[in-house]
């Protein structure tokens, strides 16, 4: 997660704590008979629930953005490695290159295949290989259009 992502995440946690603290304070004030129902609802909603919900949204978006950026970084690493190895990569190579387990690496490669980045091939020895889509083989010739 980036610095801004961490900042958003921890600010969201502080807002959640602040909102819950003020909500608890409003409940205590109502139980002591110092607040009317109308002022209690206003206090709980505007000063308690609203900051809590905003904080939860900030935490959620920070984590989601962090996951997306991590996936994009992994996809870029996989593409760079595939280019260095002739345009081909396997699930095992992806797992070794990234911090992903083999099943997570397979999901990443399958997702990239569904996006049209890779095409699925089978090697002569029967291994599943993901090849960069649109990459010309050594035997292919270009035709003028």
C-alpha contacts under 8 A as a table, 3 or more apart, distances in Angstrom:
res1	aa1	res2	aa2	distance
1	X	5	X	5.61
1	X	6	X	6.30
1	X	62	X	7.98
1	X	63	X	7.86
1	X	65	X	7.89
1	X	66	X	4.81
1	X	69	X	7.71
1	X	70	X	7.89
2	X	5	X	4.98
2	X	6	X	6.20
2	X	66	X	7.45
3	X	6	X	5.13
3	X	7	X	6.10
4	X	7	X	4.92
4	X	8	X	6.08
5	X	8	X	5.12
5	X	9	X	6.07
5	X	62	X	5.15
5	X	63	X	7.68
5	X	65	X	7.56
5	X	66	X	7.01
6	X	9	X	4.99
6	X	10	X	6.17
6	X	62	X	7.22
7	X	10	X	5.40
7	X	11	X	5.97
8	X	11	X	5.14
8	X	12	X	6.00
8	X	58	X	5.99
8	X	59	X	6.77
8	X	62	X	6.14
9	X	12	X	5.18
9	X	13	X	6.42
9	X	58	X	6.15
9	X	59	X	4.61
9	X	60	X	7.93
9	X	62	X	5.54
9	X	63	X	7.40
10	X	13	X	4.98
10	X	14	X	6.24
10	X	59	X	7.49
11	X	14	X	5.07
11	X	15	X	6.21
11	X	55	X	7.12
11	X	58	X	7.67
12	X	15	X	5.03
12	X	16	X	6.21
12	X	54	X	7.10
12	X	55	X	3.72
12	X	56	X	6.11
12	X	57	X	7.44
12	X	58	X	5.03
12	X	59	X	5.28
13	X	16	X	5.08
13	X	17	X	6.28
13	X	55	X	5.95
13	X	56	X	7.29
13	X	59	X	6.82
14	X	17	X	5.13
14	X	18	X	6.01
14	X	55	X	7.25
15	X	18	X	4.95
15	X	19	X	5.94
15	X	51	X	5.51
15	X	52	X	5.84
15	X	54	X	7.24
15	X	55	X	4.83
16	X	19	X	5.16
16	X	20	X	6.11
16	X	51	X	6.32
16	X	52	X	4.15
16	X	53	X	7.23
16	X	54	X	7.71
16	X	55	X	5.01
16	X	56	X	6.52
17	X	20	X	5.20
17	X	21	X	6.01
17	X	52	X	7.27
18	X	21	X	5.12
18	X	22	X	6.23
18	X	48	X	7.58
18	X	51	X	7.25
18	X	52	X	7.36
19	X	22	X	5.23
19	X	23	X	6.08
19	X	47	X	6.39
19	X	48	X	4.10
19	X	49	X	6.13
19	X	50	X	7.29
19	X	51	X	5.07
19	X	52	X	4.73
20	X	23	X	4.99
20	X	24	X	6.08
20	X	48	X	5.97
20	X	49	X	7.56
20	X	52	X	6.55
21	X	24	X	5.15
21	X	25	X	6.21
21	X	48	X	7.53
22	X	25	X	4.86
22	X	26	X	6.14
22	X	44	X	7.37
22	X	47	X	6.49
22	X	48	X	5.31
23	X	26	X	5.08
23	X	27	X	6.34
23	X	43	X	7.43
23	X	44	X	5.21
23	X	47	X	7.29
23	X	48	X	4.62
23	X	49	X	7.22
24	X	27	X	5.12
24	X	28	X	6.30
25	X	28	X	5.10
25	X	29	X	6.20
26	X	29	X	5.05
26	X	30	X	6.18
26	X	40	X	6.21
26	X	43	X	6.48
26	X	44	X	6.34
27	X	30	X	5.10
27	X	31	X	6.21
27	X	40	X	7.61
28	X	31	X	5.14
28	X	32	X	6.29
29	X	32	X	5.19
29	X	33	X	6.44
29	X	34	X	5.50
29	X	35	X	5.91
30	X	33	X	5.11
30	X	34	X	5.93
30	X	35	X	5.01
30	X	36	X	6.96
30	X	37	X	7.57
30	X	40	X	6.65
31	X	34	X	7.68
32	X	35	X	7.85
33	X	36	X	7.42
35	X	39	X	6.26
35	X	40	X	6.04
36	X	39	X	5.42
36	X	40	X	5.99
37	X	40	X	4.93
37	X	41	X	6.14
38	X	41	X	5.25
38	X	42	X	6.27
39	X	42	X	5.02
39	X	43	X	5.94
40	X	43	X	5.04
40	X	44	X	5.99
41	X	44	X	5.09
41	X	45	X	5.94
42	X	45	X	5.26
42	X	46	X	5.80
42	X	47	X	7.64
43	X	46	X	5.62
43	X	47	X	5.28
43	X	48	X	6.60
44	X	47	X	5.72
44	X	48	X	4.64
44	X	49	X	5.97
45	X	48	X	5.46
45	X	49	X	4.74
45	X	50	X	5.93
46	X	49	X	6.31
46	X	50	X	5.37
46	X	51	X	7.58
47	X	50	X	6.27
47	X	51	X	6.49
48	X	51	X	5.87
48	X	52	X	6.27
49	X	52	X	5.05
49	X	53	X	5.97
50	X	53	X	5.22
50	X	54	X	6.07
51	X	54	X	5.01
51	X	55	X	5.93
52	X	55	X	5.11
52	X	56	X	6.16
53	X	56	X	5.06
53	X	57	X	6.17
54	X	57	X	5.08
54	X	58	X	6.18
55	X	58	X	5.03
55	X	59	X	6.23
56	X	59	X	5.17
56	X	60	X	6.13
57	X	60	X	5.07
57	X	61	X	6.11
58	X	61	X	5.31
58	X	62	X	6.06
59	X	62	X	5.21
59	X	63	X	6.22
60	X	63	X	5.32
60	X	64	X	6.12
61	X	64	X	4.98
61	X	65	X	5.92
62	X	65	X	5.25
62	X	66	X	6.11
63	X	66	X	5.03
63	X	67	X	6.24
64	X	67	X	5.14
64	X	68	X	6.27
65	X	68	X	5.12
65	X	69	X	6.17
66	X	69	X	5.20
66	X	70	X	6.11
67	X	70	X	5.06
67	X	71	X	6.16
68	X	71	X	5.14
68	X	72	X	6.20
69	X	72	X	5.04
69	X	73	X	6.14
70	X	73	X	5.08
70	X	74	X	6.22
71	X	74	X	5.06
71	X	75	X	6.09
72	X	75	X	5.05
72	X	76	X	6.17
73	X	76	X	5.15
73	X	77	X	6.26
74	X	77	X	5.06
74	X	78	X	6.13
74	X	98	X	6.69
75	X	78	X	5.10
75	X	79	X	6.17
75	X	108	X	7.67
75	X	112	X	7.82
76	X	79	X	5.11
76	X	80	X	6.15
77	X	80	X	5.15
77	X	81	X	6.14
77	X	97	X	7.77
77	X	98	X	7.88
78	X	81	X	5.17
78	X	82	X	6.01
78	X	89	X	7.80
78	X	94	X	6.47
78	X	97	X	7.50
79	X	82	X	5.02
79	X	83	X	6.14
79	X	132	X	7.89
80	X	83	X	5.17
80	X	84	X	6.35
81	X	84	X	5.08
81	X	85	X	6.30
81	X	89	X	7.56
82	X	85	X	5.11
82	X	86	X	6.39
82	X	87	X	4.62
82	X	88	X	4.98
82	X	89	X	5.23
82	X	131	X	7.72
82	X	132	X	7.42
83	X	86	X	5.40
83	X	87	X	4.49
83	X	88	X	7.17
83	X	132	X	7.99
84	X	87	X	6.95
85	X	88	X	6.01
85	X	89	X	7.30
87	X	131	X	5.52
87	X	132	X	5.32
87	X	135	X	7.05
88	X	129	X	6.32
88	X	130	X	5.58
88	X	131	X	4.43
88	X	132	X	6.50
89	X	93	X	6.33
89	X	94	X	7.00
89	X	129	X	5.77
89	X	130	X	5.31
89	X	131	X	6.56
90	X	93	X	5.22
90	X	94	X	6.27
90	X	128	X	6.52
90	X	129	X	4.94
90	X	130	X	6.03
91	X	94	X	5.09
91	X	95	X	6.20
91	X	102	X	6.38
91	X	105	X	5.85
91	X	106	X	5.58
91	X	109	X	7.37
91	X	128	X	7.86
91	X	129	X	7.70
92	X	95	X	5.10
92	X	96	X	6.23
92	X	102	X	6.38
92	X	105	X	7.80
93	X	96	X	5.12
93	X	97	X	6.03
94	X	97	X	5.04
94	X	98	X	6.06
94	X	100	X	7.75
94	X	102	X	7.80
94	X	105	X	5.81
95	X	98	X	5.40
95	X	99	X	6.56
95	X	100	X	5.22
95	X	101	X	5.66
95	X	102	X	5.28
95	X	104	X	7.89
95	X	105	X	5.41
96	X	99	X	7.16
96	X	100	X	7.76
100	X	103	X	7.87
100	X	104	X	5.56
100	X	105	X	5.64
101	X	104	X	5.14
101	X	105	X	6.02
102	X	105	X	4.93
102	X	106	X	6.13
103	X	106	X	5.06
103	X	107	X	6.35
104	X	107	X	5.01
104	X	108	X	6.23
105	X	108	X	5.04
105	X	109	X	6.20
106	X	109	X	5.16
106	X	110	X	5.95
107	X	110	X	5.03
107	X	111	X	5.97
108	X	111	X	5.12
108	X	112	X	6.22
109	X	112	X	5.01
109	X	113	X	6.05
109	X	118	X	7.66
109	X	130	X	7.37
110	X	113	X	4.88
110	X	114	X	6.17
111	X	114	X	5.07
111	X	115	X	6.32
112	X	115	X	4.99
112	X	116	X	6.42
112	X	117	X	5.34
112	X	118	X	6.12
113	X	116	X	5.06
113	X	117	X	5.41
113	X	118	X	4.45
113	X	119	X	5.81
113	X	120	X	7.31
113	X	130	X	7.83
114	X	117	X	7.51
114	X	118	X	7.87
115	X	118	X	7.85
116	X	119	X	7.09
116	X	133	X	6.66
117	X	132	X	5.92
117	X	133	X	5.46
118	X	130	X	5.68
118	X	131	X	5.16
118	X	132	X	4.43
118	X	133	X	4.77
119	X	130	X	5.68
119	X	131	X	5.25
119	X	132	X	6.31
119	X	133	X	5.45
120	X	128	X	7.10
120	X	129	X	6.07
120	X	130	X	4.86
120	X	131	X	6.36
121	X	128	X	6.03
121	X	129	X	5.09
121	X	130	X	6.01
121	X	131	X	6.79
122	X	125	X	7.92
122	X	126	X	5.67
122	X	127	X	5.51
122	X	128	X	4.73
122	X	129	X	5.65
123	X	126	X	5.11
123	X	127	X	5.20
123	X	128	X	6.48
123	X	129	X	6.57
124	X	127	X	7.48
131	X	135	X	7.85
132	X	135	X	5.79
136	X	140	X	6.17
137	X	140	X	5.35
